[in-house]
Amino acid sequence: MCGRTAWARIEPVYEGFQRVGEAVVCTACGHRYAGTAAAPFSAAARRPQVFTAADKPRALDIFADDERRKSCGWCAHFVVNPFNQRCGLTNRDVQATDLCVRFESKPDAQHPTLNAQHPT
């Protein structure tokens, strides 16, 4: 109730071990409000809109359409262990983003339409 411009702290309110609500506390004077609706500063003006939809960056497109989901990370022969990542066919160290001409799609239980073998 000091009227100064200060931060507000939101604290949980408990009855026993049950959380029943939130209280707003003025950090300048320590006055406790029953909730955000009772606090005089909760009805502040809308935040200024600094950025518009035109300022949003476009989505990155790293792989070309023919390379999408054909990297080693999606391959059935990609073997991961705590020490390295390797190809099960060539037994060479590989990275998940490497591309291979012998790519075979691994079975995907969440996306059954993607289980078909991709032609190489």
Secondary structure, 3 states (H helix, E strand, C coil): CCCCCCCEEEEEEEECCEEEEEEEEECCCCCEECCCCCCCCCCCCCCCCCCCHHHCCCCCCCCCCCCCCCEHHHECCEEECCCCEEECCCCCECCCCCECCCCCECCCCCCHHHCCCCCC
